[in-house]
Amino acid sequence: MGRVMTDKSQHFQPAFVICVAVLALTAGGMSLARKRLGFYLDKEPASLKMPLDAIDRTSLLPYKVITEQTIGNTEVLDALGTSDYIQWVLEDPRQASDSAVRRAMLFITYYSQPDRVPHVPEECYTGGGYQRLDTEDVKLAIDRAGSHRDVPGRYLVFGTSGVRLTAAPMQFPVIYLFRVNSEYAGNRTQARMALNRNIFNRHAYFSKVELVFNQSFSIPTKADALDAAERMLGVILPVLEAEHWPQLCSPNDGGVGRNKKRKD
């Protein structure tokens, strides 16, 4: 009996009582902060204003939607982590018929309640047997309606060895970026940082916009691929911002075409 009393008495030692008090105050403080200061650590889903596959095709002109692809493999779809996506091939009729950037695959994914940032091309294509030949963080110069904005993105080049069995090039560039709670991020690390610092919004989301120049037998140069991507994103991003992505406040809130005009 005396031993039992001694063991229980340890729970009333000053150090133990202080620890319990600190934990209780911390929990109470976080709850109070959420109520009074508007902190939201557990996010609620942020739904698209309109489904991605409902994009008005005429709003993408001069680009034409050539094909609309769907992912039939359930394992691939599970790995993607969302059913909100489009995978379209766009054509720019202003380019020469044999241009390596006349056509590009547009791959957009949307995550309404993100707890991670999955499925980046670095993992997707290498998992499919391709080798990553180049990686570079870039600033994409997006011009729209006389306005200019530099948007962070990532430029990659993938390749394969062996005998070419299809008309696809043995090397092709991929350019992608994220939209996270009304700001842009150029890679997965930046996207995670944007999600983590978004403590004042009840909701959260992120979306990935990816362009793949693998629709031609020829291989585009880096300069040509980036120029084509900037032109295409200058049309696509404003449509997504205005018609599809939720409007959430962000510390670095900014949309394409909302910044100052380019200085000559």
Summary of the structure (lengths in Angstrom):
residues: 264
radius of gyration: 24.0
end to end distance: 87.4
largest distance: 92.5
contacts: 747
relative contact order: 0.17
helix: 33%
strand: 28%
